[in-house]
Amino acid sequence: MKALRQIYDSMPPTIECPEDLRSRRVEVVFLALDEGDAQDATITAGWSDGLFERTAGAWQGEPLRRWPQGELA
């Protein structure tokens, strides 16, 4: 999978598509990086406020074990 990331300080009205990605199935995501939008991004992701603070380290059962995953091909 090829990923292309470009950060603009000021979003232009149009964005040029790289030649090798034209006529292909792609995903396009626009994510505002302004400070004021950070809280909105958390809410729209579906996570409730404070979820990670309440649940991090909360597992009280048997220790979890990750089995070997094998070699990468």
DARA-V490177 format. One record per residue. N is the residue number from 1. RES is the residue in one small letter. PHI is phi in whole degrees, -180 to 180 (999 if undefined). PSI is psi in degrees with one decimal (none if undefined). Layout:
((N	RES	PHI	PSI) (N	RES	PHI	PSI))
This chain:
((1	m	999	132.7) (2	k	-101	131.8) (3	a	-119	137.7) (4	l	-125	125.4) (5	r	-124	131.7) (6	q	-138	126.5) (7	i	-106	128.4) (8	y	-109	132.7) (9	d	-72	-28.7) (10	s	-142	112.6) (11	m	-62	124.2) (12	p	-75	161.3) (13	p	-68	-24.9) (14	t	-136	154.2) (15	i	-126	129.8) (16	e	-75	132.8) (17	c	-87	129.2) (18	p	-59	141.9) (19	e	-54	-42.9) (20	d	-74	-7.1) (21	l	-104	-6.2) (22	r	-68	144.6) (23	s	62	27.3) (24	r	-123	161.5) (25	r	-77	120.3) (26	v	-136	163.3) (27	e	-114	131.6) (28	v	-117	127.4) (29	v	-127	128.8) (30	f	-107	122.7) (31	l	-130	113.5) (32	a	-70	134.1) (33	l	-106	12.1) (34	d	-67	146.3) (35	e	-56	-42.3) (36	g	-64	-19.9) (37	d	-91	-7.4) (38	a	-61	-43.9) (39	q	-65	-41.4) (40	d	-62	-37.8) (41	a	-63	-38.8) (42	t	-65	-43.3) (43	i	-66	-44.7) (44	t	-71	-18.8) (45	a	-73	-12.2) (46	g	95	0.0) (47	w	-87	133.7) (48	s	-73	153.2) (49	d	-61	126.2) (50	g	82	6.7) (51	l	-56	-48.6) (52	f	-70	-35.3) (53	e	-65	-34.9) (54	r	-79	-27.6) (55	t	-109	-17.7) (56	a	-61	125.2) (57	g	76	13.9) (58	a	-85	-12.6) (59	w	-62	127.5) (60	q	-122	9.6) (61	g	-87	-158.1) (62	e	-58	148.1) (63	p	-58	136.9) (64	l	-78	141.3) (65	r	-125	131.0) (66	r	-100	117.5) (67	w	-76	154.9) (68	p	-55	139.6) (69	q	-95	-5.1) (70	g	88	177.2) (71	e	-86	148.2) (72	l	-77	140.6) (73	a	-81	none))
